[in-house]
């Protein structure tokens, strides 16, 4: 089980998400058969990263939620902070206010234990911060961040559970169910724009040219009758399009 867990982490680092998911799910199954195994918590965290990478946000929320509770129970503050950052990245499109509070409290927890983010963690948090800033505006973002800094450690489990319950009650609306006429590729590009990805980053992810991405963004703005990508992000978040 430990070998499978390590293989999952290594393949995740190389962005081989399908293989990483297979290793981690097998590791999770084995660790679950051992009562009290901490490997369950670790596997949940890395599966959250896999699902976040796949943009399967509902599954990512579930895994990060379970990981947080496991790390919190074990008193592992640094890993709990990592789970909060993953959770923030998973909910920022639908709940940028909650995501920002979680990012704020995660930073406070990291400072408390002297555990700065590594490269992978920093990538998750920076993308979430960018998306939240665009969705909320600077003033609301700053207020939510400050509110996060004030959340007590003992209050975190209840706040996270309340958010997860809210997300379950109000499921996301698919772009395909709307009448905005976006093509599947334009939907994908809009999703990445909302996440805070630059045109260059989107081009790399989709294996297309930057000029092609610029064309997709232009078509999205035209179809949504908007003037900027910032307006597109706000529109998508407000209307539950992603």
Secondary structure as GFF3:
##gff-version 3
##sequence-region A 1 242
A	DSSP	alpha_helix	2	13	.	.	.	ID=ss1
A	DSSP	alpha_helix	17	32	.	.	.	ID=ss2
A	DSSP	alpha_helix	39	54	.	.	.	ID=ss3
A	DSSP	alpha_helix	57	74	.	.	.	ID=ss4
A	DSSP	alpha_helix	77	91	.	.	.	ID=ss5
A	DSSP	alpha_helix	96	113	.	.	.	ID=ss6
A	DSSP	alpha_helix	119	136	.	.	.	ID=ss7
A	DSSP	alpha_helix	138	149	.	.	.	ID=ss8
A	DSSP	alpha_helix	153	169	.	.	.	ID=ss9
A	DSSP	three_ten_helix	175	177	.	.	.	ID=ss10
A	DSSP	alpha_helix	184	194	.	.	.	ID=ss11
A	DSSP	alpha_helix	199	206	.	.	.	ID=ss12
A	DSSP	alpha_helix	210	224	.	.	.	ID=ss13
A	DSSP	alpha_helix	229	238	.	.	.	ID=ss14
###
